[in-house]
Amino acid sequence: MDHELEHQLYAEEMNTKKINLAEKFSRIHEHWRPKVVGELNGQEVKLVKFKGEFVWHHHEKEDELFLCIKGRMSVEFKNYRVDLHAGEFVIVPKATEHRTLADEEAEVLIFEPASTKNTGNVTHESLTAPNGVKL
């Protein structure tokens, strides 16, 4: 089967099934490694667990949405910080320097363009994750 057709069939199957967030999060056993659970219009819906501090970075062309599903997390900017509890989200505009952090493990849904590298303009030995990893 042709790779493009295979991807299209996978995307159709993935996007027409309901997603149980608790079940998907139970399959994630590492921090800072986003997993794709849905695709639409060139965007990906990703799930990730945060714990600790992430690297300062920005995304030149992509906005990002962070929705806290469980726990608490923060997004730090150069001059202020946004604290999120379960059920709250923030949108980080493109080209905005930021980092995410969570004192305790937090479960987070991210919505962003499929090409977005999790560490943006930075390559970090342990925090940069591969793109497109599906769960």
BALOBA-1460 file (C-alpha; in Angstrom, 3 decimals):
// residues 135
<rec num="1" residu="m" x="0.000" y="0.000" z="0.000"/>
<rec num="2" residu="d" x="1.257" y="3.490" z="-0.899"/>
<rec num="3" residu="h" x="2.513" y="5.481" z="2.150"/>
<rec num="4" residu="e" x="0.224" y="8.467" z="1.459"/>
<rec num="5" residu="l" x="-2.863" y="6.220" z="1.214"/>
<rec num="6" residu="e" x="-1.820" y="4.379" z="4.371"/>
<rec num="7" residu="h" x="-1.470" y="7.716" z="6.219"/>
<rec num="8" residu="q" x="-4.887" y="8.877" z="4.928"/>
<rec num="9" residu="l" x="-6.583" y="5.661" z="6.072"/>
<rec num="10" residu="y" x="-4.878" y="5.893" z="9.490"/>
<rec num="11" residu="a" x="-5.947" y="9.537" z="9.851"/>
<rec num="12" residu="e" x="-9.565" y="8.723" z="8.908"/>
<rec num="13" residu="e" x="-9.686" y="5.845" z="11.383"/>
<rec num="14" residu="m" x="-8.021" y="7.912" z="14.132"/>
<rec num="15" residu="n" x="-10.307" y="10.903" z="13.658"/>
<rec num="16" residu="t" x="-13.614" y="9.048" z="13.500"/>
<rec num="17" residu="k" x="-13.126" y="7.187" z="16.775"/>
<rec num="18" residu="k" x="-13.876" y="8.770" z="20.104"/>
<rec num="19" residu="i" x="-10.849" y="9.336" z="22.278"/>
<rec num="20" residu="n" x="-10.842" y="8.556" z="25.989"/>
<rec num="21" residu="l" x="-8.259" y="10.893" z="27.477"/>
<rec num="22" residu="a" x="-7.831" y="8.937" z="30.726"/>
<rec num="23" residu="e" x="-7.131" y="5.735" z="28.786"/>
<rec num="24" residu="k" x="-4.657" y="7.474" z="26.482"/>
<rec num="25" residu="f" x="-2.839" y="9.194" z="29.367"/>
<rec num="26" residu="s" x="-2.561" y="5.843" z="31.177"/>
<rec num="27" residu="r" x="-0.391" y="4.660" z="28.269"/>
<rec num="28" residu="i" x="2.091" y="7.531" z="28.582"/>
<rec num="29" residu="h" x="4.974" y="6.695" z="30.927"/>
<rec num="30" residu="e" x="7.464" y="9.458" z="30.176"/>
<rec num="31" residu="h" x="7.554" y="13.222" z="30.545"/>
<rec num="32" residu="w" x="7.932" y="15.843" z="27.788"/>
<rec num="33" residu="r" x="7.236" y="13.363" z="24.943"/>
<rec num="34" residu="p" x="4.029" y="14.446" z="23.112"/>
<rec num="35" residu="k" x="1.889" y="11.718" z="21.531"/>
<rec num="36" residu="v" x="-0.489" y="12.429" z="18.644"/>
<rec num="37" residu="v" x="-4.098" y="11.358" z="19.253"/>
<rec num="38" residu="g" x="-5.826" y="13.326" z="16.482"/>
<rec num="39" residu="e" x="-5.187" y="15.293" z="13.303"/>
<rec num="40" residu="l" x="-7.204" y="18.006" z="11.605"/>
<rec num="41" residu="n" x="-6.453" y="20.636" z="8.976"/>
<rec num="42" residu="g" x="-2.699" y="20.295" z="9.309"/>
<rec num="43" residu="q" x="-2.935" y="20.501" z="13.107"/>
<rec num="44" residu="e" x="-2.298" y="17.786" z="15.685"/>
<rec num="45" residu="v" x="-3.948" y="17.067" z="19.005"/>
<rec num="46" residu="k" x="-1.199" y="15.807" z="21.301"/>
<rec num="47" residu="l" x="-1.151" y="14.436" z="24.833"/>
<rec num="48" residu="v" x="1.855" y="14.834" z="27.077"/>
<rec num="49" residu="k" x="2.812" y="14.540" z="30.721"/>
<rec num="50" residu="f" x="4.816" y="17.383" z="32.236"/>
<rec num="51" residu="k" x="6.987" y="17.219" z="35.332"/>
<rec num="52" residu="g" x="9.795" y="19.603" z="36.190"/>
<rec num="53" residu="e" x="10.982" y="22.477" z="34.024"/>
<rec num="54" residu="f" x="11.179" y="22.589" z="30.248"/>
<rec num="55" residu="v" x="13.714" y="24.544" z="28.193"/>
<rec num="56" residu="w" x="13.155" y="28.207" z="27.197"/>
<rec num="57" residu="h" x="12.236" y="28.356" z="23.498"/>
<rec num="58" residu="h" x="9.915" y="29.855" z="20.896"/>
<rec num="59" residu="h" x="8.171" y="28.719" z="17.731"/>
<rec num="60" residu="e" x="8.859" y="31.099" z="14.864"/>
<rec num="61" residu="k" x="5.646" y="30.417" z="12.895"/>
<rec num="62" residu="e" x="3.352" y="28.381" z="15.162"/>
<rec num="63" residu="d" x="0.889" y="29.275" z="17.919"/>
<rec num="64" residu="e" x="0.386" y="26.597" z="20.607"/>
<rec num="65" residu="l" x="-2.557" y="25.819" z="22.840"/>
<rec num="66" residu="f" x="-1.898" y="24.153" z="26.220"/>
<rec num="67" residu="l" x="-4.977" y="22.685" z="27.948"/>
<rec num="68" residu="c" x="-4.352" y="21.317" z="31.444"/>
<rec num="69" residu="i" x="-6.376" y="18.117" z="31.814"/>
<rec num="70" residu="k" x="-5.143" y="16.907" z="35.210"/>
<rec num="71" residu="g" x="-2.929" y="18.487" z="37.841"/>
<rec num="72" residu="r" x="-1.408" y="21.942" z="37.597"/>
<rec num="73" residu="m" x="1.110" y="23.461" z="35.222"/>
<rec num="74" residu="s" x="2.509" y="26.841" z="34.312"/>
<rec num="75" residu="v" x="3.718" y="28.629" z="31.239"/>
<rec num="76" residu="e" x="6.432" y="31.155" z="31.970"/>
<rec num="77" residu="f" x="7.104" y="34.123" z="29.753"/>
<rec num="78" residu="k" x="9.976" y="36.585" z="30.135"/>
<rec num="79" residu="n" x="7.971" y="39.019" z="32.315"/>
<rec num="80" residu="y" x="5.110" y="36.955" z="33.754"/>
<rec num="81" residu="r" x="3.725" y="33.480" z="34.396"/>
<rec num="82" residu="v" x="0.356" y="31.852" z="33.647"/>
<rec num="83" residu="d" x="-0.716" y="29.130" z="36.107"/>
<rec num="84" residu="l" x="-3.194" y="26.552" z="34.836"/>
<rec num="85" residu="h" x="-5.399" y="24.119" z="36.752"/>
<rec num="86" residu="a" x="-7.379" y="21.243" z="35.231"/>
<rec num="87" residu="g" x="-9.875" y="22.604" z="32.710"/>
<rec num="88" residu="e" x="-7.908" y="25.770" z="31.899"/>
<rec num="89" residu="f" x="-5.875" y="26.623" z="28.814"/>
<rec num="90" residu="v" x="-3.576" y="29.270" z="27.411"/>
<rec num="91" residu="i" x="-2.530" y="30.054" z="23.860"/>
<rec num="92" residu="v" x="1.114" y="30.953" z="23.313"/>
<rec num="93" residu="p" x="1.461" y="33.209" z="20.241"/>
<rec num="94" residu="k" x="4.115" y="32.425" z="17.647"/>
<rec num="95" residu="a" x="7.592" y="33.863" z="18.244"/>
<rec num="96" residu="t" x="6.900" y="34.246" z="21.997"/>
<rec num="97" residu="e" x="9.722" y="33.027" z="24.263"/>
<rec num="98" residu="h" x="8.296" y="30.656" z="26.877"/>
<rec num="99" residu="r" x="8.777" y="27.480" z="28.868"/>
<rec num="100" residu="t" x="6.388" y="25.085" z="30.551"/>
<rec num="101" residu="l" x="6.747" y="23.609" z="34.008"/>
<rec num="102" residu="a" x="4.922" y="21.487" z="36.568"/>
<rec num="103" residu="d" x="5.984" y="20.849" z="40.165"/>
<rec num="104" residu="e" x="3.988" y="17.598" z="40.197"/>
<rec num="105" residu="e" x="3.022" y="15.515" z="37.182"/>
<rec num="106" residu="a" x="0.428" y="17.213" z="34.989"/>
<rec num="107" residu="e" x="-1.515" y="15.786" z="32.055"/>
<rec num="108" residu="v" x="-1.741" y="18.249" z="29.177"/>
<rec num="109" residu="l" x="-3.423" y="18.405" z="25.773"/>
<rec num="110" residu="i" x="-1.550" y="20.439" z="23.149"/>
<rec num="111" residu="f" x="-3.049" y="21.692" z="19.905"/>
<rec num="112" residu="e" x="-0.567" y="22.930" z="17.302"/>
<rec num="113" residu="p" x="0.539" y="22.553" z="13.670"/>
<rec num="114" residu="a" x="1.849" y="19.086" z="12.842"/>
<rec num="115" residu="s" x="5.323" y="20.412" z="11.986"/>
<rec num="116" residu="t" x="5.875" y="21.952" z="15.430"/>
<rec num="117" residu="k" x="9.002" y="20.697" z="17.218"/>
<rec num="118" residu="n" x="8.370" y="20.581" z="20.976"/>
<rec num="119" residu="t" x="11.542" y="22.558" z="21.748"/>
<rec num="120" residu="g" x="10.958" y="25.063" z="18.930"/>
<rec num="121" residu="n" x="14.119" y="26.952" z="18.011"/>
<rec num="122" residu="v" x="16.233" y="24.919" z="20.478"/>
<rec num="123" residu="t" x="17.626" y="21.413" z="20.155"/>
<rec num="124" residu="h" x="17.996" y="19.844" z="23.580"/>
<rec num="125" residu="e" x="19.735" y="16.510" z="24.159"/>
<rec num="126" residu="s" x="17.047" y="15.010" z="26.407"/>
<rec num="127" residu="l" x="13.943" y="17.203" z="25.883"/>
<rec num="128" residu="t" x="13.618" y="17.430" z="22.084"/>
<rec num="129" residu="a" x="11.094" y="14.763" z="21.101"/>
<rec num="130" residu="p" x="10.443" y="13.228" z="17.686"/>
<rec num="131" residu="n" x="7.443" y="14.637" z="15.807"/>
<rec num="132" residu="g" x="4.412" y="12.609" z="14.776"/>
<rec num="133" residu="v" x="4.595" y="9.836" z="17.390"/>
<rec num="134" residu="k" x="1.079" y="8.399" z="17.532"/>
<rec num="135" residu="l" x="-0.563" y="6.838" z="20.536"/>
